[in-house]
Amino acid sequence: MSLPDRDTPSTRPYLIRALHEWCMDNGFAPHIAVHVDASVQVPQEFVKNGEIVLNVSFDATSSLRLGNDFIEFKARFGGVARDIVVPVSHVVAIYARENGQGMAFPAPVVSSVRSVISPAAEPVSPPDIAVRSPLRAVPSELTASSAVEPGDEPPHDGPGKGGPRPQLKRVK
């Protein structure tokens, strides 16, 4: 079996669009887990352990665009409209909130230019996700209210604190 050609486009944006469509067709709310670094434009007060989970249903977003390079939309957080821009390479999972079915992807490779972009950016550990096989996202401690929904308020005890982080398990 030969290795994929470096010029071959990534399947990630196509799989994200397909799973988003599957969720919407079946009445589920698609959520994406995103590895956050300086290239991701999200409300930082909702980032926990270098990751954020976003509801990308049509009901929760405005002007949603699932492109090959970026996922872009507008959403309300705490009643404030925000522009969200996520590089597709930083999406580590997409799943249906209601049943956890979806797919996980390899975390992005941390670039050494991080310190040039933002000296305050510290390396974050990528989520514990298998790299070689598609996964079904099964939240171990995730409840419908623990994923970030536009309109949610940040936890009262400050950013980065609160309930346990959602975990993905490999299901065969």
C-alpha positions in Angstrom: 0.0 0.0 0.0 1.5 3.3 -1.0 1.5 6.5 1.1 -0.9 9.3 0.1 0.5 11.9 -2.3 1.3 15.2 -0.4 -0.6 17.1 -3.2 -3.8 15.0 -2.6 -6.4 17.2 -0.9 -7.4 16.3 2.7 -10.6 14.3 3.2 -11.2 16.0 6.5 -13.4 18.9 5.1 -15.5 16.5 3.1 -16.0 14.2 6.0 -16.9 17.1 8.2 -19.5 18.3 5.7 -20.9 14.8 5.3 -21.3 14.2 9.0 -22.8 17.7 9.4 -25.3 16.9 6.8 -26.1 13.5 8.3 -26.7 15.2 11.7 -28.9 17.9 10.3 -30.9 15.4 8.2 -31.6 13.3 11.3 -32.5 16.1 13.6 -29.3 16.0 15.6 -27.2 19.0 16.7 -23.7 18.6 15.1 -20.8 19.7 17.5 -17.2 20.1 16.6 -14.3 19.7 19.0 -11.5 22.1 18.1 -7.8 22.2 19.1 -7.3 25.9 19.9 -4.1 27.8 19.2 -3.3 31.3 17.8 -4.8 30.5 14.4 -8.3 29.8 15.8 -10.7 32.6 16.3 -13.1 31.7 19.1 -14.2 33.2 22.4 -11.1 32.5 24.6 -13.2 32.5 27.8 -14.8 29.2 26.7 -11.5 27.4 25.8 -10.6 24.6 28.3 -7.4 22.7 28.2 -6.6 24.1 24.7 -9.9 22.8 23.3 -13.4 24.1 22.7 -16.6 22.4 21.6 -18.9 24.3 19.3 -22.5 23.7 18.2 -22.5 24.1 14.4 -26.1 23.4 13.7 -28.0 25.9 11.5 -30.1 26.9 14.4 -27.1 27.9 16.5 -25.1 29.7 13.8 -25.5 32.4 11.2 -23.7 32.5 7.8 -22.3 29.0 8.4 -19.6 28.1 5.8 -18.0 24.7 5.9 -15.1 25.3 3.5 -12.1 23.2 2.6 -9.7 25.4 4.6 -11.9 27.1 7.2 -15.2 26.7 9.1 -16.6 30.2 9.5 -19.8 31.4 11.1 -21.4 33.9 13.5 -22.8 32.8 16.8 -24.0 34.4 20.1 -22.0 33.7 23.3 -23.5 35.2 26.4 -25.8 37.3 24.2 -22.9 38.8 22.3 -22.6 38.0 18.5 -19.1 36.7 17.7 -17.3 35.8 14.4 -15.9 32.3 14.6 -13.1 31.1 12.3 -11.7 27.6 12.7 -9.1 26.1 10.4 -10.4 22.7 9.2 -7.1 21.2 10.3 -7.9 22.1 13.9 -11.2 20.2 14.0 -10.4 17.1 16.1 -13.9 15.6 16.1 -17.5 16.1 14.8 -20.3 14.3 16.4 -24.1 14.5 17.2 -24.7 15.9 20.7 -27.7 13.6 21.2 -26.0 10.2 20.7 -22.2 10.9 20.4 -22.0 9.3 16.9 -19.4 11.0 14.7 -15.8 10.9 13.8 -12.5 12.0 15.3 -9.4 13.2 13.4 -5.7 13.6 14.2 -4.8 16.7 16.1 -2.9 19.3 14.1 0.9 19.2 14.2 2.1 21.9 16.6 4.2 24.4 14.6 7.5 25.9 15.8 6.3 29.3 14.6 3.9 29.4 17.6 6.3 31.6 19.6 6.6 34.1 16.7 2.8 34.4 16.4 2.2 34.8 20.1 4.8 34.6 22.8 2.1 33.9 25.3 0.9 30.8 23.4 2.0 27.8 25.4 2.1 24.3 23.8 -1.1 22.4 24.6 -1.4 18.6 24.7 -3.5 17.3 21.9 -6.6 15.4 22.9 -6.2 11.6 23.4 -7.4 10.5 20.0 -6.3 7.6 17.9 -4.7 8.8 14.7 -5.1 6.0 12.2 -8.8 5.0 12.2 -12.1 6.8 12.1 -13.7 6.9 15.5 -17.2 7.1 16.8 -17.3 9.9 19.4 -18.7 8.6 22.7 -18.7 11.2 25.4 -17.8 9.6 28.7 -18.9 12.4 30.9 -20.5 14.8 28.4 -24.0 16.1 29.0 -26.0 18.2 26.6 -25.4 21.2 28.9 -21.5 20.8 29.1 -20.9 21.5 25.4 -20.5 25.2 24.5 -23.7 26.5 23.0 -24.0 30.0 21.6 -25.8 32.0 24.3 -24.1 30.1 27.2 -22.4 32.0 29.9 -18.8 31.1 31.0 -18.5 29.3 34.3 -18.7 31.6 37.3 -15.4 30.3 38.8 -13.3 31.6 35.9 -12.2 30.4 32.6 -10.6 26.9 32.4 -12.5 25.7 35.5 -15.7 23.8 35.8 -16.8 20.3 35.0 -14.7 17.5 33.6 -13.5 17.7 30.0 -15.4 15.6 27.5 -13.4 12.5 26.4 -13.7 10.4 23.2 -13.5 6.7 23.5 -12.5 4.3 20.7 -15.4 2.1 19.8 -14.8 -1.0 17.5 
